[in-house]
């Protein structure tokens, strides 16, 4: 590959292997569908979802798989990476879309208990880092690796489902910048930062919340899971000369 063609945009992902942590969830599966439609073979990493096999079967193309591992279990993640190595030979793309949250108003300091803080950070920060750590050797060996972490505009606005979630997302963004330096040039690292998305990710948010949010969003609606998946796809195809930064997909919500 010549210097001029290195990191050039590519239309197809044939021959690429993509691991999607949280791959049976709404955004993770939407991302897998888009990557698979471009020719990638996708591995849905999940924490015991009984529908995982059927979710694999919904993907376009062939050669996809599912692997069970909790992102808070580092030995299980390392075993999952070794299974991917054994079954697929490598990994070119890692999408970190696993996570969870619980609504706690920012002013409710007592409501944000030590236990909830620890759990939110364990899943949404430590879990993301542990997944990257487990798959980094494969990504580096591929010579053309990509890590895309699903972050949030909460990371830079300070407004989110709770303050621990804000801290976790800010952490993955900053650590992503550090990893973009140390893993380059073999691996690129990007964050995709949604605003409010039409999904069940945040418990208790329904049609009323979505309608109010849409009315105060510059582009007049909230995001869809496919809006976010399209950004993940772009990171793998069109935006190949980008690393160490965030892609904001929020309809202008942060403005």
N, C-alpha and C positions, 0 to 999 in steps of 0.2 A: 504493500500500500504506500503510495507516495504521500509526501507531506501535504500536498494540495488536497488530496482526497480523504485524508484522515478526518474523521468526525463529520464527513459530508452527510447531508440528509439522505434518508433511504425510504423508499416506499414500502418495501416488503420486509418481513421479519422471518422469512424462511430459514430454517436451520437454527434459529434462536430458541433458547429454553428460558422460560419465564416462571419464576416462583412467586406466587401471590399469597402473602401471609394475610389471613382473614379472607381467603379467596372464595368462601361460600357466603360472605356477607354482601350487602347491597352494592357498595362501591367496589369492593374487591372483585366480585363476580362480573360486574359491568366492565371493569378494567380487563379482566381475563378474556371476556368476549371480544373486546376490541383488539387485543393483542393476538388472540387466536385467529381472528378474521384476517389479520395481516400475515399469517403463516407461522406464528410462534407456537411451539408446544408448551402448554401451560400446566403447572403443578399447583393445585389448590392446597395450601397449607391451612389446616383447621384444627380446632380443639375438640374433636369428637362430634362434629355435626353429623347426625344420622342421614342427612340428605346429601352428603358430600358426593357420593357416587353418582347420584342423579344430576347434581350440579355439573359434574365433569361431563356427563353425557349431553348437556345442553350447549356445550361449546362448539363452535364451528371447527371444521378440520378434524385431524386425527392425532393420536399419540399423546393425549393428555392424561393426567393422573391426579390422584389426591394422596396427601400424606398427613398423618395426624401428629401434631406436636403443639404443646402449649408454648406461647412465646415467653412465659415466665419460668420455663423449665429448660435451662441451658443444656444439660445433657441430652434431652429429647430433641432440641434444635440441632445439636451437632450430629445426632443420629439421623435426623431428617436430611441434613446436608449430605451425609454419606450415602443415604439411599438415593438421593438425586444424582450424586456422582455415579453410583453403580448403575442406575437405570437410564440416565440421560447423558452421562459423560462430563457434563459441565453445567454451568448456569450463567446466562448472559444478563438477565434482568431480575431484580428483586423488587417487588412492590410491597411496601409495609402499609397494609390497610387494616390490620387488626387493632382493636382497642375498645374502650368502653368509657362511659362517663355517667354521672348522676347529677341532676340539677340541684345546685345550692346557690341562692342569691349571694352576690359578692358582699353585701352588707351583713350577711348572717355569719359572722365569724365563728360563733359557737357551733353552728351547723356543719362547718367544715372540720370534722373531727380529725384527730391524729391518724386514726385507723383509715379513714377515707383518703386522706392525703397520701399516706403510704401506699395504699392500694392503687390509686390513680397513677402515681408516679411509677409504681412497679410495672404496671401494664403498659402505659402510654409512653414512658421514657425508657425504663430499663428493658422492657420487653422488645422494643424497637431496636435498641442498641444490641441486645443479645442476639437478635435475629441477624442483624448485619454482621456481627462478629462470627456467627456460625457459617454464614455463606460467603464471607469476604474471600477466603482462599479460592473458591470456585470462580467467583467473579473476577478476581485478579488473573487467574490462570486463563480465563477466556480471552483476555487482552482487549476486550471491548465490552466491559461491564457497565451496568447502570443500576443505581439504587434510587428508587422513587419512594419517598415517605409521605403518606397522607398526613398533613399538618392541619392548620386552621388559621383563619385570620385572627383568632383569639390570641395567637402567639405574639402579635404585634399591636393589637388594639386593646388588649387587656379585658375584653368583654367576651365571656364564654359561659359554658354551662356551670362551671365553678372555677375558683381561683387555682386549685391544684391542676386542673386540666389546662388552664392558661399557662401555668409554669411548665407542665410537661411538653406542650407543643412548642413553647419558646426554646426549651432545652433541645428538642430534636432538630430544630432549625439551626441553632448555633453549633451543635455538635456536627450537624450535616456539613456546615461550612468547613469545620476542622477536618472532617473525613474527606471532603472534596480535595483538600490540599494533600493529605498524606496518601490517598489512594490513587491520585493522578499519576500518569495518564491512563492507566489500565482501566480505571473505574470512574465514572461520573456519578455525582451525588446531587439530587434535586429534591426539593419539597414542593408538593402541590397543596395549596392553601385554599380550601373552600370557605364560603360563608355558610349560611343556613342551607341545608340540603333536604329535599323532600324524601325523608326516610324515617325509620323508627329508631335511629341511633340514640337520640336524646329522649329518654322516657318522659312521657307526659306532654310532649309537644304535638299538637294536633292541627286541625284545619284552621282554627281561629288564630293560633300563633303564626302559622304560615302566611295567612292572608294579611295580617298586620305587618309582618316582616316584608312581604312583597310590596306593600303600599309605600314603604319607606326605603326601598332599594332603587337606586337610579335606573336600572334596566327593567324595573317593573315586575319582577317575579323572583322566586327563590330558585336555587339550583336544582338540577336533577342529577341522579347518579351518573347518567350518561355524560352530562356536562363535565363532571370530574374525571370520568374514565377517558374522555377525549383528550384531556390535558395529560394524563398518564401516557396515552398513545403518542401524543406529540413529543413527549420527552424521549421516547424511544425511536421516533422517526424524523420529525421535522427539526426538533431543537437539539440536535446532536452536538452543537458547539457551545452548549450551556452546561455549567456545573457550579456548584456552591451557591446556588441562589434559590429563590422561591418563585413559583408560578401561581399567581393569585387568580382564582376563578370564583368570583363572588357577585358578579353583576354590579360591581361598584359599591357593595355594602359597606366597605371599610371607609368610604370617603366622608 
